């Protein structure tokens, strides 16, 4: 009977914890549903003339053969996905909702799904490690979920899924196929489930091959991340083996994986190199700031990122405390693998940051480093926090475990309370769209308090042609209707 009661209580606890997570996801959806749209959507979804080439030439062959530059030259799959999604989904939602509600549902659901899938993938990585298979799956989920900010002060410094649907699609979304592709490599490196050298089945090979083709032509960070992962892994293996014989290390590294996966890794890295080369034909690249100036800005950007708000330093302190607890309070063979993983994360972060200035300059990213370019490092830190915390929870018992649970709850509550609700963020934009929809005149004047589907105020009707075309596609504006602000 006591065992039955214990199991019932455990099931009840898991049910309550799952309920907390669902509330968190619901809060995230409301945040993202009420977020404004962005000024890049019209150019991608209509599309603008400068983006028509990318939809026709996915691998940039035209740019190389004709020695010409065009926008988004190596980002075909994100452009195509956004083009299709933001044309089809609003029409589907309009079967039940108004045309204006449908576009905010389209945007909110997209960003919430990215948010949810990234959390589940990180929790799966934690769960699949030898250190993370003790506690129920809901525990690693709850360890990382509060770190994902959708609003409030910490969002602006460490937000993962942007409130802008375009930026969410280009930066956070491609991390999903990236994590899926590298999951066999992670399993092999952790010696989990005895998967080393196990053959991949046909479905896995086909899926991974598709990901190897898609990833290099997705978001702006992916090719760099892949090459840094490979480089950092090689250097880390050299340090562990105290060897400088690169060919032997490469052979040992590739032998860690199933043969088919090793070939797919080579294919992915080759295509990523090609994608970086193709990037020189991207008309959107701004090289007006010299490479030396960009490197000079790097320390200021990193300092601003780590000290401007409480979130990043608190996360680093949480990881430091976990590392000290593992080193001095837990005696296990798994400790070594955890610290090797932390070393690898450090190497990756160093190489990644040093390569960032090579990606060009953006006016909206004046210090090179911003939450979007820091995204892969934050994801790795979230993962290590969840992995180490889950490991400590399973290793401690009695009062020590209760004290540690109190530490976890206290830290995560800071992140939870920082994710402040803002359910009126797109109210002004909605009013402007309603004004356009209800007007029967060919030219509509709207208030200049906000500028829908534009980054800047729209001074004349002619400037709104692209946004108006998109509103016509969505059934909000009449054909050839234009709007302006004054």
Secondary structure, 3 states (H helix, E strand, C coil): CHHHHHHHHHHHHHHHHHHHHHHHHHHHHHHHHCCCCCCCHHHHHHCCHHHHHHHHCCCCHHHHHCCCCECCCCCHHHHHHHHHHHHHHHHHHCCCCCHHHHHHHHHHHHHHHHHHHHHHHHHHHHHHCCCCCCCCHHHHHHHHHCCCCCCCCCHHHHCCCCCCHHHHHHHHCHHHHHHHHHHHHHHHHCCHHHCCCCCCCHHHHHHHHHHHHHHCCCCCCHHHHHHHHHHHHHHHHHHHHCCCCHHHHHHHHHHCCCHHHHHHHHHHHHHHHHHHHHHHHECCCECCCCHHHHHHHHHHHHHHHHHCCHHHHHHHHHHHHHHHHHHHHCCCCHHHHHHHHHHHHHHHHHHHHHHHHHHCEECCECCCCCCCCCHHHHHHHHHHHHHHHHHHHHHCCHHHHHHHHHHHHHHHHHHHHHCCCCCCCCHHHHHHHHHHHHCCCCEEEECCCCCCCCCCCCCCHHHHHHHHHHHHHCCCCCCCCEEEEC
